[in-house]
Structure formats: structure tokens, C-alpha cells
Amino acid sequence: MLPPVMYFIVFKYWPMYGVQIAFKDFNARLGMWESPWVGFEHFERFFNAYNFEAIVMNTIYLSVFNLLIAFPIPIVIAILLNQLMRQRLKKFIQTTIYAPYFISTVVLVGMIFVFLSPSSGVINHLIQLFGGEPILFMAKAEWFRPLYILSTVWQETGWSSIIYLAALAGVDPHLHEAAVVDGANKWQRVRHIDLPSIMPTIMVLFILAIGNLMNVGFEKVFLMQTNLNVESSEIIPTYVYKMGIQRAQYSFSAAIGLFNAVINLVLLIMVNRAAKKINGNSLF
């Protein structure tokens, strides 16, 4: 256990001392300890910012919609694959849906821009083929969230279904045999055997997903962001990057990041407690 314990101590816990710059007016010349203390000034500045509500709501909308749509699909895919009896077909489908996960985010976003190009994109060619007008997908704020979520589903569904397939592999086959003898069809076996068997796994992953709800994937959002869709694509992680890296406002960006982390922690504790009361499955 020593290597992973040391990893978390060195790279996760030790850097937490740097959180104090969120409460200071950090000056690189003075250093961490000598920089003047300003308390909650940076938090108040963020809360009073003209775009505070828009940034927070964009983050919540994108996170919640992504969770509601992208989280259950791997469960459905895993159950469907588990019901396939033809092993060759099953392996082919698994390989096909796993492959997108290994495409880098930069390449994925590049593919999105190419496919959705108003002049040469295959999607707009199909729209024109059926008599429609080309759509500037990446220039319209209302298209950002659907494109982000659909690309996430395409890229991550296959990989996310692996853990559910592993959980389904642990289901006692005698339960299915007994259900077949009793006249249960496939849907009834899925509903009364497969789903209850993998429910603890689903709950644990759901709690983890809730605990990471506000940490929407920065890289893909930032790469998909344009000046024309920033109205719906500006979220907390991208705002932190712009304030902290591009404008060197380290204390301000640290305060925003801490605010985001506290929300995630509160959500994690609340959902974990609720799950524990409802069905006894929880992280702690």
C-alpha cells in the first residue's frame, strides 16, 4: 500500500497548503507566507462579478445534463451486451464502442469541427441534401451543450460500460436458470436479477459522479469554446484557467477553485448519506 499512499500524500494532500492563497493577495516576490491576508475578498469579488450567475448556471446545466444522459447509457449498453449469446458479435461491438475512448480530446474536438464545418462538413452536406440550410454549429451557443454531451456519450460509453459488464459477470448463473424454469422472460430477468445485482456498483459510481459534478471536463470545453458560443460554454474550470493562467490572478482563481471544490464535497456527502439511508449502499 505504500506507493499509492505516498502518491496521495505527495500529490494530493501536501499541495493543499497552497489553498491559503485564496485568502491572500498572493505576490510571487513575497512568497506564500509573506503575502498579505485579505480574508474572503476574492470570494466576494467572484460572487459580485457580473458573469457569476451565468458561469455557475452554465456549469450546473452542463454537469446535470451530462450526468442525466451520459450516466445511464453505459448501464443499458452493458445489460444489452450481457444478453448477447453470439460471442463474436459481442466482441466486435465491444471493440467498436471502446475505440473512441482512446482518441485524444484534441483530436476528438478537431473531428467535431471538421464534421460540423458549414462549408465542407459531412453533417451540413447531409442537411443540404435534404433541402436544409447549413448550420454554424460551433458558432451558436444553443448547440454547445448538445454537441458536448453527444460527443461525451460517443467517446466514453464503451469504456464506462466495462465496470458494469464486470459486475454482471459476477451474477450467479443459477439465478437465471431458476428464473427461466419459472417462466421469466429476458426483461423480467434483467429487472429482477441483473439490475439488483449491479445496483451497489451503480450507486457507488453515481455517488462518485455527483461528487465530481461541478468538475466538467475542462479540456474539451475549452477546445470547443469559441467567441460566438462563450455565452453557454464559459464554465468555472475555463474561467479559473483564464483568470489564473492567462491573467495571472492566482489568488482570485484559487478562491474560485476552492468554491467549486467545496460544492463538490457538500454534494458528495449529501448524496452519500441519502444513498445510505435509501438502500444501504454508500462510499462511507
Secondary structure, DSSP 8 states (H G I E B T S, - for coil): -HHHHHHHIIIIIGGGGGGGGGGB---TTTHHHHS-B-TTHHHHHHHTSTTHHHHHHHHHHHHHHHHHHHTHHHHHHHHHHHH---HHHHHHHHHHHHGGGGS-HHHHHHHHHHHT-TTT-HHHHHHHHTT-----GGG-GGGHHHHHHHHHHHHHHHHHHHHHHHHHHTS-HHHHHHHHHTT--HHHHIIIIIHHHHHHHHHHHHHHHHHTTT---HHHHHHH--TTTHHHH--HHHHHHIIIIIS--HHHHHHHHHHHHHHHHHHHHHHHHHHHHHHS----
